[in-house]
Amino acid sequence: MDPWLLVASEPDNAPLYLANGYLGTSLGWDSGVLAGSEPAPCYIRGVYDRGTGDIDHLANIPCWNLLKYGAPSTVREYRRELDLRRGILQTDLLIEEARGLLRVASTMFLSRSDPHAAAIRIRVVPAFDGEISFLSSLEANSSGGLDIVHSERGERSLQLTTRTGTYGIEVAQCLRFEKVEWRTQLGGDPGAELELRANAIENQELTLTQTARIATTLETDDPTSFSLREGENFDVLQRDHERAWAELWKTDIEIDGDPQAQQFARAGLFYLWSSMKEGDDRSIAPMGLSSNFYNGHVFWDAEIWMYPSLLLTQPSLARSCVSYRKRTLDAARDRAALNGHAGAQFPWEGAFTGEEMTPEWCETRDYQLHITADVALAQWWYFIVTADLDWLRNDGFPVIRACAEYWESRVEYSAEKDHYEVSDVVCADEYAVHVNNDAFTNAAVSKALLIALRAAEILGEPQPARWRDIAEKMYVPYDPAAGTHLEFDGYQGQVTKQADVELLTFPLERISDPEQVARDLDYYATVIDPDGPAMSFSVYSIISAQLERVAAAYEYLRRSFEPNTRFPFFAFSETPSNNEYFFCTGAGGALQAFLFGFTGLRLREGYFSLKPVLPDNWKSLRIHRVHLAGAPTDIEIFA
């Protein structure tokens, strides 16, 4: 088993996701090269349109990669290979049409070095003489209602510009074809499609290359002209693309002794990194750029589940998450004021503008408040990993302070009990709705306020005494008879959707006493829904490793990805029983089991600590160029 290659030998495999942090495409089994292929869903980070109920969703743009063989055919042989190291998808088909057999091999990538470029090259070897054709198209009707602004067609190019309805974002795409054996046959709607024909000779290879150039008004005032500019040819694009991936892979998780865990770790990193781009402020949705599930919105998934793995491995990509919250801070301030509070109240579901985009019928919209503490945690983690004091002063602290101001105005003080409470919330465990004093919410509020105090101290800013009073007196429910924390006031053993109390141990680190940690974990592990999101089991793995329960840590690691993984391409589903791909939230959570669990890594201001353990079947765990305390660091653990 090659740890870098994911291979399918049958066409009935799960979808495959390619992206470059700007553009994402979920591909069917044939990669769009056979007659009758449906346009693949394509999305661009930050390009939203508004649907019913004033809710924004990622706009499904015209598909760039359709290059379909012109005659009906049947697949006789099939092989598909995703090279994680190079970021290249290779699909090899032996197909049969009326005149005989053809070998059709396609090579596809979305450029990591030039986010506005993507390419596909098809090599055809027929077992007959005669004319063959491929149809290239930019199908506007696949784009979910975008308006056509401009289209044009040249002898070797096809251009289409569409516009979203609500925000008027223009999306320009231009396909170019390298001048080889193929001739152009104009037909259909102008700008919509282009037929390319060639005279085939038995056993002689023909090559057809299509490159795409894509831009929007989010990056340039004239995306149509941008798309029409001649870009690099396929070979140069591929060379630069592979160099960019080689640079990313200087960071790696390397496991000796567990081939499947090794492949998952690299696939998880590949899909997570593919969903992010340097230098932008658009954060990440649960499905990355693979689908419009959850409307492509930004949840706490970004801060708590995906961001930590991104931050340690590629902080330049992770910065997008914290930059998004800084860019949308004014919208969060407006929402807090609307609800009668100070500071900033971040949305449970956000899109490009940062306004609340949760559907009004969904109770998480107004009651799943812990997001405003999660945001502060992520800002602080960025500082302690990068040690970037200027960033903290100019970007991080304004967000952290605004979160603290919100909580100062939102918590309720009980004079009778001399503690602070947060009433009427949805827990991190979303089965619990309209409850008081969710354990995770209250503990996260306390942590966010302590972070704000420490950040203020570092920067010489005021440190309000009430922040400390709230942080120190924040109530977290506890059952002294059972010796466990209660998920909320009145909790009586109900089934939980996902981890809540368990998060007090990690990532909040509020609880460190091993006996208390063990009691909480052992109890809540018996009441969690086995068909819930996979992230809970990654936390269980981390906590078990902390308790030196190594066999349990390994078992929970497997449970964090195996039931949700659709092989061979490690398509990660939201739950074991559904097929919503690619659930980057779950992949990000499972990666934390490698990064924080078996290493025992804990982040501290100015340093870090390790307490490693290894499963019995692992000979070693190496994490190359992980970023800690402002510097790249290698961690190596041997049995």
C-alpha positions as CSV (number, residue, x, y, z in Angstrom):
1,M,0.0,0.0,0.0
2,D,1.5,3.3,-1.1
3,P,0.9,5.8,1.7
4,W,0.5,8.6,-0.8
5,L,-1.8,7.0,-3.4
6,L,-5.5,6.4,-3.1
7,V,-6.6,4.0,-5.8
8,A,-10.0,2.8,-7.1
9,S,-10.3,-0.1,-9.5
10,E,-14.1,-0.1,-9.7
11,P,-16.3,2.8,-10.8
12,D,-18.8,2.5,-7.9
13,N,-16.7,4.6,-5.6
14,A,-17.7,7.6,-3.5
15,P,-17.2,11.1,-4.9
16,L,-13.8,12.7,-4.9
17,Y,-13.1,16.2,-3.9
18,L,-10.4,18.5,-5.4
19,A,-9.8,22.1,-4.4
20,N,-7.1,24.6,-4.2
21,G,-8.4,26.8,-1.4
22,Y,-10.1,29.1,-3.8
23,L,-12.1,26.8,-6.1
24,G,-13.5,23.4,-5.2
25,T,-15.0,20.6,-7.3
26,S,-16.7,17.4,-6.3
27,L,-16.1,14.9,-9.1
28,G,-18.2,11.9,-10.2
29,W,-16.6,8.6,-10.9
30,D,-15.6,9.4,-14.5
31,S,-14.2,12.9,-13.9
32,G,-16.6,14.3,-16.5
33,V,-15.0,12.7,-19.6
34,L,-17.8,10.4,-20.8
35,A,-20.9,11.3,-22.8
36,G,-23.8,11.9,-20.5
37,S,-21.6,13.1,-17.6
38,E,-23.4,15.6,-15.3
39,P,-21.8,18.9,-14.4
40,A,-19.8,18.6,-11.2
41,P,-20.7,21.0,-8.3
42,C,-18.2,23.8,-8.3
43,Y,-17.8,26.5,-5.6
44,I,-15.6,29.5,-4.9
45,R,-14.8,30.6,-1.4
46,G,-16.8,33.6,-0.4
47,V,-19.1,33.6,-3.5
48,Y,-22.6,33.4,-1.9
49,D,-26.1,34.0,-3.3
50,R,-29.3,34.4,-1.3
51,G,-32.0,31.8,-1.3
52,T,-35.3,31.4,0.4
53,G,-35.8,32.9,3.8
54,D,-33.0,35.5,3.3
55,I,-30.4,32.8,3.9
56,D,-27.1,33.0,1.9
57,H,-25.7,29.8,0.3
58,L,-22.6,29.1,-1.6
59,A,-23.3,29.7,-5.3
60,N,-22.9,26.7,-7.6
61,I,-20.9,28.1,-10.5
62,P,-20.7,26.6,-14.0
63,C,-18.6,23.5,-14.1
64,W,-15.1,24.1,-15.6
65,N,-13.9,20.5,-16.2
66,L,-16.5,19.0,-18.5
67,L,-14.7,17.5,-21.5
68,K,-16.9,14.7,-22.7
69,Y,-16.3,12.1,-25.3
70,G,-18.7,12.5,-28.1
71,A,-20.1,9.0,-28.6
72,P,-22.0,6.8,-26.1
73,S,-19.7,4.2,-24.6
74,T,-19.4,1.4,-22.0
75,V,-16.6,1.2,-19.5
76,R,-14.6,-2.1,-19.7
77,E,-11.7,-1.3,-17.5
78,Y,-11.4,1.4,-14.8
79,R,-8.6,2.8,-12.5
80,R,-8.6,6.0,-10.6
81,E,-5.7,7.3,-8.6
82,L,-5.4,10.4,-6.4
83,D,-1.8,11.3,-5.6
84,L,-1.9,13.1,-2.3
85,R,1.7,14.2,-2.5
86,R,1.3,15.8,-5.9
87,G,-2.3,16.8,-5.8
88,I,-3.0,15.1,-9.1
89,L,-6.0,13.0,-10.1
90,Q,-5.5,10.4,-12.7
91,T,-8.4,8.5,-14.3
92,D,-7.7,5.7,-16.7
93,L,-10.6,4.1,-18.7
94,L,-10.9,1.5,-21.3
95,I,-14.2,2.2,-23.0
96,E,-16.1,0.6,-25.9
97,E,-18.2,2.5,-28.4
98,A,-19.8,1.2,-31.7
99,R,-16.5,1.3,-33.6
100,G,-14.4,-0.4,-31.0
101,L,-12.2,0.2,-27.9
102,L,-10.5,3.4,-26.8
103,R,-8.2,4.1,-23.9
104,V,-9.0,7.4,-22.3
105,A,-6.6,8.7,-19.6
106,S,-7.3,12.1,-17.9
107,T,-5.0,14.0,-15.6
108,M,-6.6,16.8,-13.6
109,F,-5.6,19.3,-10.9
110,L,-6.7,22.6,-9.4
111,S,-3.5,24.7,-9.3
112,R,-2.1,25.2,-5.8
113,S,0.4,27.8,-7.1
114,D,-2.2,29.8,-9.1
115,P,-5.6,29.6,-7.3
116,H,-7.3,31.0,-10.4
117,A,-6.2,28.2,-12.6
118,A,-7.2,24.5,-13.2
119,A,-6.5,22.1,-15.9
120,I,-7.3,18.7,-17.4
121,R,-5.4,16.8,-20.0
122,I,-6.9,13.8,-21.9
123,R,-4.9,11.2,-23.8
124,V,-6.8,9.0,-26.2
125,V,-5.6,5.8,-27.9
126,P,-8.3,4.3,-30.2
127,A,-8.3,0.8,-31.5
128,F,-9.8,2.0,-34.8
129,D,-9.5,4.7,-37.5
130,G,-12.0,7.5,-37.7
131,E,-13.1,10.9,-36.4
132,I,-13.6,11.3,-32.7
133,S,-14.8,14.3,-30.8
134,F,-15.0,15.8,-27.3
135,L,-17.5,18.4,-26.2
136,S,-16.3,21.1,-23.8
137,S,-18.9,23.3,-22.1
138,L,-19.5,25.9,-19.4
139,E,-23.0,25.0,-18.5
140,A,-24.7,28.0,-17.1
141,N,-27.9,26.0,-16.3
142,S,-25.8,24.0,-13.8
143,S,-25.1,27.1,-11.8
144,G,-28.3,27.3,-9.8
145,G,-29.9,30.4,-11.3
146,L,-26.9,32.7,-12.0
147,D,-27.5,35.3,-14.6
148,I,-25.3,35.3,-17.8
149,V,-23.4,38.6,-18.1
150,H,-21.0,37.9,-21.0
151,S,-20.1,34.9,-23.2
152,E,-17.8,34.5,-26.2
153,R,-16.2,31.8,-28.1
154,G,-13.0,31.7,-30.1
155,E,-11.3,29.0,-32.1
156,R,-9.5,27.8,-29.1
157,S,-11.4,29.3,-26.2
158,L,-14.7,29.4,-24.4
159,Q,-15.6,32.2,-22.0
160,L,-18.6,32.7,-19.7
161,T,-19.3,35.3,-17.1
162,T,-22.3,34.9,-14.7
163,R,-23.6,37.0,-11.8
164,T,-25.2,36.1,-8.5
165,G,-28.6,37.7,-7.9
166,T,-28.4,39.2,-4.4
167,Y,-24.9,40.4,-4.2
168,G,-24.1,40.9,-7.8
169,I,-20.8,39.0,-7.6
170,E,-19.5,38.3,-11.2
171,V,-17.8,34.9,-11.8
172,A,-15.8,34.8,-15.0
173,Q,-14.4,31.6,-16.5
174,C,-12.4,31.0,-19.6
175,L,-11.4,27.6,-21.0
176,R,-8.5,27.4,-23.4
177,F,-7.3,24.5,-25.6
178,E,-3.7,23.9,-26.5
179,K,-3.1,23.9,-30.3
180,V,-2.6,20.3,-31.3
181,E,-4.4,17.9,-33.5
182,W,-7.9,19.0,-32.7
183,R,-10.1,21.3,-34.8
184,T,-13.0,23.3,-33.6
185,Q,-16.6,22.8,-34.5
186,L,-18.8,25.7,-33.4
187,G,-22.3,24.7,-32.4
188,G,-24.9,25.2,-29.7
189,D,-25.3,28.5,-27.8
190,P,-22.6,31.0,-28.1
191,G,-20.3,30.8,-25.2
192,A,-21.9,27.6,-23.9
193,E,-20.0,24.8,-25.7
194,L,-17.3,24.0,-28.1
195,E,-16.8,20.7,-30.0
196,L,-13.3,19.6,-30.7
197,R,-12.7,16.9,-33.4
198,A,-9.7,15.0,-34.6
199,N,-9.0,12.2,-37.1
200,A,-7.9,9.2,-35.0
201,I,-5.5,6.5,-36.3
202,E,-5.5,3.1,-34.7
203,N,-3.1,2.8,-31.7
204,Q,-1.8,6.4,-32.1
205,E,-2.2,8.7,-29.1
206,L,-4.1,11.9,-29.3
207,T,-3.8,14.6,-26.6
208,L,-6.4,17.2,-25.7
209,T,-5.6,19.8,-23.0
210,Q,-8.0,22.2,-21.4
211,T,-7.0,24.9,-19.0
212,A,-9.4,27.1,-17.0
213,R,-8.9,30.6,-15.7
214,I,-11.4,31.8,-13.1
215,A,-11.9,35.1,-11.2
216,T,-14.7,37.1,-9.5
217,T,-15.4,40.7,-8.6
218,L,-14.3,39.8,-5.0
219,E,-10.7,39.9,-6.4
220,T,-10.8,42.2,-9.4
221,D,-13.0,44.9,-10.9
222,D,-13.0,43.2,-14.3
223,P,-13.0,39.4,-13.9
224,T,-14.0,38.9,-17.5
225,S,-10.8,40.5,-18.8
226,F,-8.8,38.7,-16.1
227,S,-10.2,35.3,-17.2
228,L,-9.4,36.1,-20.9
229,R,-5.7,36.7,-20.3
230,E,-3.5,33.9,-21.5
231,G,-2.2,31.9,-18.6
232,E,0.6,29.4,-18.3
233,N,0.4,26.2,-20.3
234,F,-0.5,22.8,-18.8
235,D,3.1,21.6,-18.2
236,V,4.1,24.8,-16.4
237,L,1.0,24.9,-14.4
238,Q,1.5,21.3,-13.3
239,R,5.2,21.9,-12.5
240,D,4.4,24.9,-10.3
241,H,1.4,23.1,-8.7
242,E,3.5,20.1,-7.7
243,R,6.1,22.4,-6.2
244,A,3.5,24.2,-4.1
245,W,2.2,20.9,-2.8
246,A,5.8,19.8,-2.1
247,E,6.2,22.9,0.1
248,L,3.0,22.1,2.0
249,W,4.1,18.5,2.5
250,K,7.2,19.6,4.4
251,T,4.7,19.3,7.2
252,D,3.6,15.7,7.5
253,I,2.2,13.1,9.9
254,E,4.2,10.0,9.5
255,I,3.2,6.7,11.2
256,D,5.2,3.5,11.1
257,G,3.1,0.4,11.7
258,D,-0.4,1.4,10.7
259,P,-0.9,1.8,6.9
260,Q,-4.6,2.7,7.1
261,A,-4.1,5.4,9.8
262,Q,-1.2,6.7,7.8
263,Q,-3.4,7.1,4.7
264,F,-6.2,8.7,6.6
265,A,-3.8,11.2,8.3
266,R,-2.5,12.3,4.9
267,A,-5.9,12.3,3.2
268,G,-7.2,14.4,6.1
269,L,-4.5,16.9,5.8
270,F,-4.9,16.9,2.0
271,Y,-8.6,17.7,2.1
272,L,-8.3,20.2,4.9
273,W,-5.4,22.1,3.3
274,S,-7.2,21.9,-0.1
275,S,-10.1,23.8,1.5
276,M,-8.0,26.8,2.6
277,K,-6.1,29.6,0.9
278,E,-3.4,31.9,2.1
279,G,-4.1,35.6,2.4
280,D,-7.9,35.6,2.5
281,D,-10.5,36.2,5.2
282,R,-13.3,33.8,4.3
283,S,-12.8,31.0,6.9
284,I,-14.0,27.4,6.3
285,A,-17.4,25.7,6.1
286,P,-18.0,22.2,7.5
287,M,-17.8,20.7,4.0
288,G,-14.9,22.9,2.8
289,L,-15.5,23.6,-0.8
290,S,-17.0,20.2,-1.6
291,S,-20.7,20.9,-1.3
292,N,-23.4,23.4,-0.4
293,F,-24.5,21.3,2.6
294,Y,-25.3,23.6,5.5
295,N,-25.3,26.3,2.8
296,G,-21.5,26.6,3.0
297,H,-21.9,28.6,6.2
298,V,-19.2,29.0,8.9
299,F,-19.9,27.5,12.3
300,W,-18.0,26.7,15.4
301,D,-16.6,23.8,13.4
302,A,-14.1,26.3,12.0
303,E,-12.7,27.4,15.4
304,I,-12.9,24.2,17.5
305,W,-12.6,21.3,15.1
306,M,-10.7,22.3,11.9
307,Y,-8.7,25.3,12.9
308,P,-6.4,23.6,15.5
309,S,-5.2,21.1,13.0
310,L,-4.7,23.9,10.4
311,L,-3.0,26.1,12.9
312,L,-0.3,23.6,13.9
313,T,0.4,22.4,10.4
314,Q,-0.2,25.5,8.2
315,P,-0.7,28.7,10.2
316,S,-0.7,30.8,7.1
317,L,-3.8,28.9,6.0
318,A,-5.3,28.9,9.5
319,R,-5.1,32.7,9.6
320,S,-8.1,32.9,7.3
321,C,-10.3,31.7,10.2
322,V,-9.2,34.4,12.6
323,S,-9.1,37.1,9.9
324,Y,-12.7,36.2,9.0
325,R,-13.9,37.0,12.5
326,K,-11.9,40.3,12.5
327,R,-13.4,41.3,9.2
328,T,-16.9,40.6,10.3
329,L,-16.5,42.1,13.8
330,D,-18.8,45.1,13.0
331,A,-21.6,42.8,12.0
332,A,-21.2,40.9,15.3
333,R,-21.3,44.2,17.2
334,D,-24.5,45.1,15.4
335,R,-26.1,41.8,16.4
336,A,-25.1,42.2,20.0
337,A,-26.6,45.7,20.1
338,L,-29.8,44.4,18.4
339,N,-30.1,41.9,21.2
340,G,-29.5,44.4,23.9
341,H,-25.9,43.4,24.7
342,A,-22.5,45.1,24.6
343,G,-19.5,43.8,22.6
344,A,-19.9,41.4,19.7
345,Q,-22.2,38.4,19.3
346,F,-20.9,36.2,16.5
347,P,-23.5,34.3,14.4
348,W,-24.0,30.6,14.8
349,E,-24.0,30.4,11.0
350,G,-22.1,33.0,9.1
351,A,-21.5,33.7,5.5
352,F,-19.5,36.3,3.7
353,T,-21.0,39.4,5.4
354,G,-20.8,38.0,8.9
355,E,-24.6,38.5,9.5
356,E,-26.6,35.7,11.2
357,M,-27.5,33.2,8.5
358,T,-29.1,30.4,10.6
359,P,-32.7,29.8,9.4
360,E,-35.2,31.5,11.7
361,W,-36.9,28.2,12.5
362,C,-33.7,26.7,13.9
363,E,-33.2,27.3,17.6
364,T,-29.4,27.3,17.3
365,R,-29.8,30.7,15.7
366,D,-30.5,32.6,18.9
367,Y,-29.5,30.2,21.6
368,Q,-26.2,28.4,20.7
369,L,-24.2,31.2,22.2
370,H,-20.9,29.4,22.9
371,I,-19.7,30.4,19.4
372,T,-18.8,33.9,20.9
373,A,-16.5,32.2,23.4
374,D,-15.1,29.8,20.7
375,V,-14.1,32.7,18.6
376,A,-12.0,34.2,21.4
377,L,-10.3,30.9,22.0
378,A,-9.2,30.6,18.4
379,Q,-7.8,34.2,18.4
380,W,-5.7,33.4,21.5
381,W,-4.5,30.1,20.1
382,Y,-3.2,31.9,17.0
383,F,-1.1,34.2,19.2
384,I,0.4,31.5,21.3
385,V,1.3,29.4,18.2
386,T,2.7,32.3,16.1
387,A,3.9,34.6,18.9
388,D,2.9,37.5,16.6
389,L,2.5,40.4,19.0
390,D,1.7,42.9,16.3
391,W,-1.1,40.7,15.1
392,L,-2.5,40.4,18.7
393,R,-2.5,44.1,19.1
394,N,-4.1,45.0,15.8
395,D,-6.3,42.0,14.9
396,G,-6.7,39.5,17.7
397,F,-7.3,41.6,20.7
398,P,-10.1,43.7,19.3
399,V,-12.0,40.5,18.7
400,I,-11.1,39.0,22.1
401,R,-12.1,42.2,23.9
402,A,-15.4,42.4,22.1
403,C,-16.2,38.8,23.0
404,A,-15.4,39.6,26.7
405,E,-17.6,42.7,26.6
406,Y,-20.5,40.6,25.2
407,W,-20.2,38.0,28.0
408,E,-19.9,40.6,30.7
409,S,-23.3,41.9,29.6
410,R,-24.9,38.5,28.9
411,V,-24.1,36.5,32.1
412,E,-26.5,36.7,35.1
413,Y,-25.3,37.0,38.7
414,S,-26.9,35.0,41.4
415,A,-26.5,36.9,44.7
416,E,-27.8,34.0,46.6
417,K,-25.1,31.6,45.3
418,D,-22.5,34.2,44.5
419,H,-21.8,32.9,41.1
420,Y,-22.5,33.7,37.4
421,E,-24.8,31.8,35.1
422,V,-25.9,31.7,31.5
423,S,-29.5,30.7,31.0
424,D,-31.6,29.5,28.1
425,V,-29.0,28.1,25.7
426,V,-28.5,25.3,23.2
427,C,-25.6,23.1,24.4
428,A,-22.6,22.0,22.4
429,D,-24.6,18.8,22.6
430,E,-27.4,20.0,20.3
431,Y,-29.9,17.6,21.5
432,A,-30.2,19.8,24.6
433,V,-32.2,22.9,23.8
434,H,-33.4,25.8,26.1
435,V,-31.5,24.6,29.1
436,N,-29.6,26.6,31.7
437,N,-25.9,26.6,32.4
438,D,-24.5,24.3,29.7
439,A,-21.2,23.0,31.1
440,F,-19.2,23.7,27.9
441,T,-20.7,27.2,27.3
442,N,-20.1,28.3,30.9
443,A,-16.6,26.9,31.0
444,A,-15.8,28.5,27.6
445,V,-17.0,31.8,28.8
446,S,-14.7,31.7,31.8
447,K,-11.8,30.7,29.6
448,A,-12.6,33.5,27.1
449,L,-12.6,36.1,29.9
450,L,-9.3,34.9,31.3
451,I,-7.8,35.1,27.8
452,A,-9.1,38.6,27.5
453,L,-7.4,39.6,30.8
454,R,-4.1,38.0,29.8
455,A,-4.1,39.6,26.3
456,A,-4.9,43.0,27.9
457,E,-2.0,42.5,30.3
458,I,0.4,41.7,27.5
459,L,-0.6,44.8,25.6
460,G,-0.9,47.2,28.5
461,E,-4.6,47.6,28.1
462,P,-7.2,47.9,30.9
463,Q,-8.1,44.7,32.7
464,P,-11.7,45.1,34.0
465,A,-12.1,43.6,37.5
466,R,-15.5,42.3,36.6
467,W,-14.1,40.1,33.9
468,R,-12.0,38.3,36.5
469,D,-14.9,38.1,38.9
470,I,-17.0,36.4,36.3
471,A,-14.3,34.1,35.1
472,E,-13.5,32.9,38.6
473,K,-17.2,32.6,39.7
474,M,-18.6,31.1,36.6
475,Y,-20.9,28.2,37.6
476,V,-20.4,24.8,36.0
477,P,-23.0,22.2,37.1
478,Y,-21.7,19.3,39.2
479,D,-23.2,16.2,40.8
480,P,-21.3,15.5,44.0
481,A,-23.1,12.2,44.6
482,A,-22.0,10.8,41.2
483,G,-18.7,12.8,41.1
484,T,-19.3,14.0,37.6
485,H,-20.1,17.3,35.9
486,L,-23.6,17.7,34.7
487,E,-24.1,18.8,31.1
488,F,-26.7,21.4,32.3
489,D,-28.9,22.1,35.2
490,G,-31.3,19.2,35.6
491,Y,-29.5,16.8,33.3
492,Q,-30.7,13.3,34.0
493,G,-28.8,11.0,31.7
494,Q,-30.3,11.9,28.3
495,V,-28.6,10.7,25.2
496,T,-26.1,13.3,23.9
497,K,-25.5,14.1,20.3
498,Q,-21.8,14.9,20.8
499,A,-19.2,15.8,23.4
500,D,-20.0,18.7,25.8
501,V,-18.8,18.1,29.3
502,E,-15.8,16.2,27.8
503,L,-14.6,19.4,26.2
504,L,-13.8,20.8,29.7
505,T,-10.8,18.5,29.7
506,F,-9.8,19.2,26.1
507,P,-9.6,21.7,24.6
508,L,-10.6,23.9,27.5
509,E,-8.2,22.3,30.0
510,R,-10.4,23.4,32.8
511,I,-10.2,19.9,34.4
512,S,-6.9,18.2,34.9
513,D,-7.4,15.9,37.9
514,P,-7.1,12.4,36.4
515,E,-9.8,10.9,38.5
516,Q,-12.3,13.6,37.6
517,V,-11.3,13.5,34.0
518,A,-11.9,9.7,34.0
519,R,-15.3,9.9,35.7
520,D,-16.6,12.4,33.3
521,L,-15.3,10.5,30.3
522,D,-16.5,7.2,31.4
523,Y,-20.0,8.4,32.2
524,Y,-20.6,10.4,29.0
525,A,-19.1,7.7,26.8
526,T,-22.1,5.6,27.8
527,V,-24.8,8.1,26.8
528,I,-23.4,9.5,23.5
529,D,-25.3,8.8,20.3
530,P,-23.2,6.3,18.3
531,D,-24.6,7.8,15.1
532,G,-23.6,11.4,16.0
533,P,-20.8,13.4,14.5
534,A,-17.4,11.8,14.6
535,M,-15.6,14.6,16.4
536,S,-16.6,13.3,19.8
537,F,-14.5,10.2,19.4
538,S,-11.4,12.2,18.5
539,V,-11.8,14.1,21.8
540,Y,-12.3,10.8,23.6
541,S,-9.0,9.6,22.0
542,I,-7.2,12.7,23.2
543,I,-8.5,12.4,26.7
544,S,-7.8,8.6,26.9
545,A,-4.2,9.3,25.8
546,Q,-4.0,11.9,28.5
547,L,-5.1,9.3,31.0
548,E,-2.6,6.8,29.5
549,R,-5.3,4.5,28.4
550,V,-3.5,3.8,25.3
551,A,-5.6,0.9,23.9
552,A,-8.8,3.0,24.4
553,A,-7.1,6.0,22.8
554,Y,-6.4,3.9,19.7
555,E,-9.9,2.4,19.6
556,Y,-11.4,5.9,19.8
557,L,-9.1,7.1,17.1
558,R,-10.4,4.4,14.8
559,R,-14.0,5.2,15.7
560,S,-13.3,8.9,14.9
561,F,-12.7,8.1,11.2
562,E,-13.4,4.5,10.1
563,P,-17.2,4.4,10.4
564,N,-17.5,7.8,8.5
565,T,-14.9,7.0,5.9
566,R,-15.9,6.0,2.4
567,F,-13.0,4.2,0.8
568,P,-10.8,4.3,-1.2
569,F,-10.6,8.1,-1.3
570,F,-11.3,8.6,2.4
571,A,-14.5,10.6,1.6
572,F,-15.4,11.6,5.2
573,S,-19.2,11.7,5.9
574,E,-20.9,13.7,8.6
575,T,-22.1,10.6,10.4
576,P,-21.7,6.9,10.0
577,S,-25.1,6.5,8.4
578,N,-25.3,9.5,6.0
579,N,-23.4,10.3,2.9
580,E,-22.8,14.0,3.2
581,Y,-19.2,14.5,2.0
582,F,-16.6,15.9,2.5
583,F,-17.0,16.6,6.2
584,C,-13.9,18.5,6.9
585,T,-15.1,19.2,10.4
586,G,-14.8,15.5,11.3
587,A,-11.4,15.1,9.5
588,G,-10.1,18.1,11.4
589,G,-11.2,16.6,14.6
590,A,-9.7,13.2,13.9
591,L,-6.4,14.9,13.0
592,Q,-6.3,16.4,16.4
593,A,-6.1,12.9,17.9
594,F,-2.7,12.6,16.1
595,L,-1.5,16.1,16.9
596,F,-2.7,16.4,20.5
597,G,-3.6,12.9,21.6
598,F,-0.7,10.6,21.1
599,T,1.9,13.4,21.4
600,G,0.3,14.7,24.5
601,L,0.9,18.2,23.0
602,R,-0.5,21.1,25.0
603,L,0.0,24.7,23.9
604,R,1.3,27.3,26.3
605,E,2.3,30.9,26.1
606,G,5.9,30.9,25.0
607,Y,6.4,27.1,25.1
608,F,4.6,23.8,24.7
609,S,4.5,20.5,26.6
610,L,4.5,16.9,25.5
611,K,3.4,13.7,27.2
612,P,3.6,11.0,24.4
613,V,2.1,7.6,24.2
614,L,2.0,5.1,21.3
615,P,-0.4,2.4,20.4
616,D,1.1,-1.1,20.6
617,N,1.1,-1.5,16.8
618,W,2.9,1.7,16.1
619,K,6.6,1.7,15.9
620,S,6.9,5.5,15.7
621,L,5.0,8.7,15.2
622,R,6.7,11.6,13.5
623,I,5.2,15.0,13.0
624,H,7.3,17.1,10.7
625,R,7.4,20.9,10.8
626,V,4.6,21.4,13.2
627,H,4.4,25.1,14.3
628,L,4.8,25.8,18.0
629,A,5.7,28.9,20.0
630,G,6.6,30.8,16.9
631,A,8.9,28.3,15.2
632,P,8.6,25.1,13.1
633,T,9.3,22.0,15.2
634,D,9.7,18.3,14.6
635,I,8.2,15.8,17.0
636,E,9.4,12.3,17.0
637,I,8.1,9.5,19.2
638,F,9.4,6.0,19.2
639,A,8.0,2.8,20.8
